[in-house]
């Protein structure tokens, strides 16, 4: 039997009245597909929810920020450093990352976003403490105007800390052109989620009462506004390249399998948190389908290019499941099944014959996927 390189995760997820991902005007994001407008949730939105869930479960966070010099300076002040020396030391981090250094914004942050493990802030702070005398001498002789050009920290060590990794960086990758050694090819690809049917966002007009209003003639609300929301059944898709993930983990196949399992679980269960207090849209997918493949990842988004019709019995959710089931059968005829190692599904509905064996739970589905798909 061939060894699986990819695990595809397909979800059908019904979400009630919500606004999971807003555009610049506060409206639900959309995409026009199959001639109709659908509600969309961007891949970066759902990836962030997954990333935060993984970081919480592992206790090993990563931060994307321009504030590395500022955060290091704050830590040094907390250790009793003088304000100007702490600021200078933070600037030295940016100056020492590359031979040319990274530019600084007016607020003291770097000109580009850095993505690094949260523990790196403490490591950079310790590095500054170890070189406190050199930093103090450079600051005294160079002055504020030369702070960005004065190099007092070991560049190789700063770059090594900046290039550090944790599980989410190994999964999602990282790109920083100024520090080539920090580049990590992402092992996970996530598609934009979209509703399998057309949607029309609804406007919700709302008011708020002024609890301390005692004027009899003032009977109106203390605040009035409106927001836009939508509802629907989303198709969600992600793919894990197990070989790339193992490579990012220096060939540790067991760790790659565990990290892949953690990602699949988080991808199935997490929700973006926009407007959560006013909508509580905490549903779970109606269907999860995983396929371990040796040849290439296969998205099933085209199954819903023709929008699902909900006027038949069962609503969008059950019709979408049958549509996906039928489409998988057609794809297997076209593409063949030589590259398909194993596939299975878990659903709130009846067994779907085209989606492999049916299991009872999402955890069981995750274990089956990983057990049959070891990195090559």
C-alpha positions in Angstrom: 0.0 0.0 0.0 1.2 3.5 -0.8 2.1 5.9 2.0 -0.2 8.9 2.5 1.3 12.3 2.1 -1.8 14.5 2.4 -4.8 14.6 4.7 -7.7 16.5 3.4 -10.4 17.7 5.8 -13.8 18.6 4.5 -16.5 20.1 6.7 -20.2 21.1 6.3 -20.9 23.5 9.1 -24.3 25.2 9.6 -24.0 28.6 11.4 -27.1 30.5 12.6 -27.5 34.3 12.7 -23.9 35.6 13.0 -21.2 37.7 11.5 -18.1 35.6 11.9 -15.9 37.7 9.6 -16.5 41.4 8.7 -15.3 43.5 5.9 -14.1 47.1 6.2 -17.7 48.3 6.5 -18.7 45.8 9.1 -20.7 43.6 6.8 -20.3 39.8 6.5 -17.6 39.0 3.9 -19.0 37.6 0.6 -17.9 35.8 -2.6 -19.8 35.4 -5.8 -19.7 31.8 -6.9 -21.9 29.9 -9.3 -23.7 33.2 -10.2 -24.9 33.9 -6.7 -23.5 35.7 -3.7 -22.4 33.6 -0.7 -21.4 34.5 2.8 -17.6 33.9 3.2 -15.2 33.5 6.1 -11.6 34.2 5.1 -9.0 31.5 5.6 -6.9 33.9 7.8 -9.9 34.4 10.1 -10.5 30.7 10.7 -6.8 30.0 10.8 -6.3 32.5 13.6 -9.1 30.8 15.6 -7.3 27.4 15.1 -3.9 28.9 15.9 -5.1 30.3 19.2 -6.8 27.0 20.1 -3.6 25.1 19.4 -1.5 27.6 21.4 -3.9 27.3 24.4 -3.8 23.6 24.4 -0.1 23.3 24.0 0.9 26.3 26.2 3.4 27.4 23.5 2.1 30.6 21.9 3.5 32.5 19.0 3.1 36.3 18.4 2.9 38.2 15.2 3.9 41.8 16.0 5.9 44.9 15.2 6.4 45.6 18.9 9.4 43.3 19.6 11.7 46.3 20.6 9.0 47.8 22.8 8.2 44.5 24.5 11.9 43.9 25.3 12.3 47.4 26.6 9.3 47.0 28.9 10.8 43.8 30.3 14.1 45.5 30.9 12.4 48.3 32.7 10.7 45.8 34.9 14.2 44.6 35.8 15.2 48.0 37.0 16.8 49.4 33.8 16.7 53.1 33.2 14.1 54.2 30.6 16.5 55.4 27.9 18.9 52.5 28.2 15.9 50.0 28.0 14.6 51.8 24.9 18.1 51.7 23.4 18.5 48.0 24.1 15.1 47.3 22.4 16.3 49.3 19.3 19.4 47.1 19.2 17.3 44.0 18.7 16.0 45.5 15.4 19.5 46.8 14.5 21.0 43.3 15.0 18.5 41.1 13.2 20.2 41.6 9.8 23.4 43.3 8.5 21.3 46.3 7.5 19.0 46.1 10.5 15.2 46.6 10.5 13.8 50.0 10.3 11.8 51.4 13.2 8.5 53.2 13.1 7.9 56.4 15.0 6.3 54.5 17.9 9.5 52.4 18.2 8.1 49.2 16.6 9.7 47.5 13.7 8.9 48.4 10.1 7.8 44.8 9.4 5.7 42.3 11.3 7.8 39.6 13.0 6.3 36.2 13.8 8.1 34.3 16.6 7.4 32.1 19.6 6.3 34.1 22.7 9.3 32.7 24.6 11.6 34.6 22.3 10.7 37.9 24.1 12.3 36.5 27.3 15.2 35.1 25.4 15.9 38.5 23.8 15.6 40.2 27.2 18.1 37.8 28.7 20.5 38.4 25.8 20.3 42.2 26.5 21.0 41.5 30.2 24.0 39.4 29.3 25.4 42.4 27.3 24.3 45.2 29.6 27.7 46.7 29.9 28.2 46.9 26.2 24.8 48.4 25.7 25.3 51.0 28.4 28.7 51.9 26.9 27.3 52.2 23.4 24.4 54.3 24.6 26.6 56.6 26.5 29.0 57.2 23.5 26.6 56.9 20.7 23.6 58.9 21.9 20.0 58.5 20.8 20.5 59.5 17.2 23.0 56.7 16.6 21.0 54.1 18.4 19.7 52.3 15.3 23.2 52.2 13.7 25.1 50.9 16.7 25.5 47.2 16.9 26.2 45.8 20.4 24.4 42.5 20.3 25.6 39.3 18.6 23.8 39.3 15.3 23.8 35.5 14.9 22.2 35.0 18.3 19.5 37.6 17.6 18.7 36.0 14.3 18.6 32.6 15.9 16.1 33.7 18.4 14.0 35.5 15.8 14.1 32.3 13.7 12.9 30.1 16.5 9.8 27.9 15.9 7.0 26.3 17.8 4.2 24.0 16.7 2.0 26.6 15.1 4.9 28.1 13.1 5.8 24.6 11.9 2.2 24.1 10.8 1.3 27.4 9.2 4.8 28.6 8.1 6.5 31.9 8.2 8.0 34.3 5.7 10.4 37.2 6.5 12.4 38.3 3.5 15.0 40.1 5.6 15.9 37.0 7.6 16.0 34.1 5.1 17.0 31.6 7.9 13.6 32.3 9.5 11.6 31.0 6.5 9.3 28.1 7.1 7.2 26.5 4.4 3.7 26.1 5.7 2.5 22.4 5.9 -1.2 23.4 6.2 -3.3 25.0 3.5 -6.7 26.4 4.5 -9.4 27.5 2.0 -11.9 30.4 2.5 -15.2 29.0 3.8 -18.3 29.8 1.9 -22.0 29.0 2.1 -23.2 26.2 -0.2 -26.2 28.4 -1.1 -26.8 32.0 -1.9 -27.2 34.4 1.0 -28.5 37.9 1.6 -27.1 39.7 4.7 -29.8 41.0 7.0 -29.7 44.4 8.8 -30.4 44.3 12.5 -31.5 47.7 13.9 -31.0 47.8 17.7 -31.4 50.2 20.6 -30.0 50.5 24.1 -31.8 51.9 27.1 -30.3 54.6 29.3 -31.0 53.1 32.7 -30.6 56.4 34.5 -32.9 58.4 32.2 -35.5 59.9 34.5 -36.9 62.6 32.2 -40.5 61.7 31.5 -40.5 63.5 28.1 -37.4 61.5 27.0 -38.8 58.2 26.1 -36.4 57.3 23.3 -33.4 55.0 23.5 -30.0 56.1 24.8 -28.3 54.6 21.7 -29.4 53.4 18.3 -27.4 51.6 15.6 -27.5 48.7 13.2 -25.4 45.7 12.2 -25.4 43.1 9.4 -25.6 39.4 9.9 -26.2 36.3 7.8 -26.8 32.5 8.3 -26.1 29.4 6.3 -24.3 26.1 5.8 -20.6 26.5 5.1 -18.2 24.3 3.2 -14.8 24.4 4.9 -11.6 22.7 3.6 -8.0 22.3 4.7 -5.2 20.1 3.7 -2.1 18.9 5.7 1.1 18.0 3.8 2.5 15.4 6.3 5.9 15.2 4.5 6.4 18.9 4.8 5.3 18.9 8.4 7.8 16.1 9.3 10.5 18.1 7.5 9.7 21.2 9.5 10.1 19.0 12.6 13.5 17.7 11.6 12.1 14.3 10.5 10.2 13.5 13.7 7.3 11.5 12.2 5.6 10.8 15.5 5.5 14.5 16.5 4.2 15.3 13.0 1.4 12.8 13.4 0.5 14.2 16.8 0.6 17.8 15.6 -1.5 16.9 12.5 -4.1 15.3 14.8 -4.1 18.4 17.0 -4.7 20.6 13.9 -7.5 18.4 12.6 -9.3 18.4 16.0 -8.9 22.2 16.3 -10.0 22.8 12.7 -13.2 20.8 13.3 -14.2 22.4 16.6 -13.0 26.0 16.6 -15.1 29.1 15.7 -14.1 32.7 15.0 -15.2 34.9 17.8 -16.5 38.0 16.1 -19.8 39.2 17.5 -19.8 36.1 19.8 -21.4 38.0 22.8 -24.4 39.1 20.7 -24.9 35.9 18.6 -23.4 32.9 20.4 -23.0 31.0 17.1 -21.3 28.0 18.8 -22.5 25.2 16.5 -20.4 22.1 15.5 -20.1 20.8 11.9 -22.9 18.5 10.7 -20.3 16.5 8.7 -16.6 15.9 8.8 -15.0 13.9 6.0 -11.3 13.1 5.9 -9.3 11.6 3.1 -5.7 10.4 3.4 -4.1 10.6 -0.1 -0.7 9.7 -1.6 -0.9 11.8 -4.8 -2.3 15.3 -4.3 -4.8 17.3 -2.2 -8.3 17.4 -3.6 -10.7 20.2 -2.7 -14.4 19.5 -3.1 -15.5 23.1 -3.4 -16.7 22.6 -6.9 -19.5 20.4 -5.6 -21.3 23.6 -4.6 -20.7 25.7 -7.7 -24.4 25.1 -8.3 -26.0 26.5 -5.1 -27.8 23.9 -3.0 -31.6 24.2 -3.1 -33.2 24.2 0.4 -36.9 24.1 -0.8 -36.8 20.3 -0.6 -37.2 18.6 2.7 -34.3 18.7 5.1 -32.9 22.2 4.6 -29.5 23.1 3.3 -27.5 20.9 5.7 -28.9 17.5 4.6 -29.0 18.5 1.0 -25.4 19.6 1.1 -24.3 16.3 2.6 -25.9 14.4 -0.3 -24.5 16.8 -2.8 -21.0 16.3 -1.4 -21.5 12.5 -1.4 -22.6 12.4 -5.0 -19.7 14.7 -6.1 -17.1 12.6 -4.4 -18.3 9.6 -6.3 -17.9 11.5 -9.6 -14.4 12.7 -8.7 -13.3 9.2 -7.8 -14.4 8.0 -11.3 -12.5 10.9 -13.0 -9.4 10.8 -10.9 -9.3 7.2 -9.9 -8.7 6.0 -6.4 -5.1 4.8 -6.6 -4.0 7.8 -4.6 -6.7 7.4 -2.0 -5.3 5.6 1.0 -8.3 5.8 3.3 -11.4 7.9 3.8 -14.1 8.1 6.4 -16.7 10.5 7.8 -18.6 11.4 10.9 -22.1 12.9 10.6 -25.2 13.9 12.4 -27.2 12.2 9.6 -27.2 8.8 7.9 -24.2 7.0 6.5 -23.0 8.4 3.2 -21.8 5.5 1.0 -19.4 7.7 -1.1 -17.4 9.0 1.9 -15.8 5.8 3.1 -16.6 4.2 6.4 -18.7 6.0 9.0 -17.4 6.5 12.5 -19.3 7.7 15.5 -17.3 10.7 16.7 -14.9 13.4 15.6 -12.1 12.1 17.9 -12.5 8.6 16.4 -12.3 10.2 12.9 -9.1 12.0 13.8 -7.5 8.8 15.2 -8.4 6.9 12.0 -7.0 9.6 9.8 -3.6 9.8 11.6 -3.3 6.0 12.0 -3.6 5.5 8.3 -1.5 8.4 7.2 2.1 8.4 8.4 4.6 10.8 6.9 6.8 9.3 4.2 
